[in-house]
Amino acid sequence: MYSAAWVTLKNNIVFIIAQSGGRGSVADHDAFSTHMDFPPEGVKLGAAVRQALEASRFLDYETMDVNKIRKFMYEEAQERDKVFLKQAMQLTGTKTEGSFNRGSKACSIDRVDDQFVIKPTMDGRGSWGKHQPTEDDMRYFPVGASDEEIQTAVIEALERSK
């Protein structure tokens, strides 16, 4: 079963977004997108990540209209992400996309069999660039994890992120 999400931390605000796709994924703000103060109250972050993972959609090229998938992945998702970026920049007090990305900490979360793999970004810009995380940088949680376990794993990955 496909499931993916993205978490970005900038200026004590954390953004959680569902990812949809299959052979690649994109932010799916229509499926689920939220933000909150960081550190979060209680297990709000873990609950939001769970919601994003549950809302994420597998886009099956074998059974779905390929043109609709391409339009979603290469046009619609890109436009929604531009709107999101403007809102995120306003919330974090940054003036440009570069200043938003610089110093952001982020991680992807992908389902692999019966667990989720959290891969922190390592380039200091909320991306990986040439710098890939090592096995020691990654964090994991089982599919049936509690919100608290999810939140702990995500926070640990964000702490490892550069």
C-alpha positions in Angstrom: 0.0 0.0 0.0 1.3 3.4 -1.0 1.6 6.2 1.6 3.8 9.2 1.8 4.1 12.6 3.5 6.5 15.6 3.8 7.3 17.6 6.9 9.2 20.9 6.9 10.3 23.0 9.9 11.1 26.7 9.5 11.2 29.4 12.2 9.3 27.3 14.8 6.5 26.4 12.4 6.1 22.9 11.1 4.3 22.1 7.8 2.8 18.7 7.2 1.7 17.7 3.6 0.4 14.5 2.1 2.4 13.2 -0.9 0.7 11.5 -3.7 2.1 9.6 -6.7 3.7 6.2 -7.2 6.6 6.4 -9.6 7.5 9.7 -8.0 5.5 11.8 -5.6 4.4 15.4 -5.3 2.8 17.5 -2.6 -0.9 16.9 -2.5 -2.2 19.9 -0.6 -5.8 19.0 -1.5 -5.5 15.7 0.2 -4.0 17.0 3.4 -1.9 20.1 4.3 -1.6 21.8 7.7 0.9 23.7 9.9 1.4 24.3 13.6 3.7 25.8 16.1 6.8 23.8 16.9 7.4 22.2 19.3 3.8 20.9 19.1 1.4 20.6 22.0 0.7 17.0 23.0 0.9 14.6 20.1 -0.6 17.0 17.5 2.4 16.6 15.1 2.1 12.8 15.2 -1.7 12.9 14.6 -1.2 15.3 11.7 1.5 13.1 10.1 -0.9 10.1 10.5 -3.6 12.1 8.7 -1.3 13.1 5.9 -0.2 9.5 5.4 -3.8 8.3 5.4 -4.8 11.0 2.9 -1.9 10.3 0.5 -3.0 8.7 -2.8 -1.4 6.1 -5.1 -1.7 7.2 -8.7 -1.8 3.9 -10.7 -0.7 4.4 -14.3 -2.2 1.0 -15.1 -5.8 1.8 -14.0 -6.0 5.6 -14.1 -6.1 8.1 -17.0 -2.4 8.8 -17.7 -3.2 12.3 -18.9 -5.1 13.1 -15.7 -2.2 11.8 -13.6 0.3 13.9 -15.6 -1.8 17.0 -15.3 -2.0 16.5 -11.5 1.7 15.8 -11.1 3.1 18.4 -13.5 0.6 21.2 -13.5 -1.9 21.2 -10.7 0.4 20.1 -7.9 3.0 22.6 -9.0 0.5 25.5 -8.9 -0.8 24.5 -5.5 2.7 24.3 -4.2 3.4 27.9 -5.3 0.4 29.1 -3.4 1.5 27.0 -0.3 5.0 28.5 -0.6 3.7 32.1 -0.5 1.6 31.3 2.6 4.5 29.5 4.3 6.8 32.4 3.5 4.3 34.8 5.1 3.9 32.6 8.2 7.6 32.3 8.7 8.5 35.9 7.9 10.7 35.0 4.9 10.8 37.2 1.8 12.1 34.8 -0.8 11.9 31.1 -1.7 15.6 30.9 -1.2 15.4 32.4 2.3 12.6 30.0 3.1 14.6 27.0 2.0 17.8 28.1 3.6 18.0 26.7 7.1 14.7 24.7 6.7 14.8 21.2 8.2 12.6 18.6 6.4 12.0 14.9 6.0 10.1 12.6 3.7 8.0 9.8 5.1 7.4 6.8 2.9 5.7 3.4 3.6 7.9 0.5 2.9 6.1 -2.8 3.5 5.0 -2.8 7.2 6.9 0.2 8.3 7.5 3.9 7.5 10.9 5.2 6.6 11.7 8.8 7.6 14.5 10.3 5.5 15.8 13.7 6.7 17.1 16.2 4.3 20.8 16.9 4.5 21.7 20.0 2.4 20.6 22.8 4.7 17.9 23.8 2.3 15.1 21.4 3.0 16.3 19.0 0.3 19.0 16.3 -0.2 21.1 17.7 -3.0 24.4 15.8 -3.1 24.1 14.9 0.5 22.2 11.7 1.2 21.3 10.6 4.7 23.0 7.6 6.1 21.2 4.7 7.7 22.0 6.3 11.1 20.2 9.4 10.0 16.9 7.6 9.0 14.2 6.9 11.5 11.4 4.3 11.3 8.0 3.5 12.8 5.7 0.6 12.2 2.4 1.0 10.3 0.4 0.5 13.5 2.4 3.1 15.5 0.7 5.4 18.0 0.6 9.2 17.4 3.3 9.6 20.1 5.6 7.1 18.4 5.1 8.8 15.0 5.8 12.2 16.6 9.0 11.0 18.3 10.4 9.5 15.1 9.6 12.6 13.1 11.1 15.0 15.7 14.3 12.8 15.8 14.5 12.9 12.0 14.1 16.7 12.0 16.8 17.0 14.6 19.1 15.0 12.2 18.1 17.1 9.3 20.6 19.8 8.1 
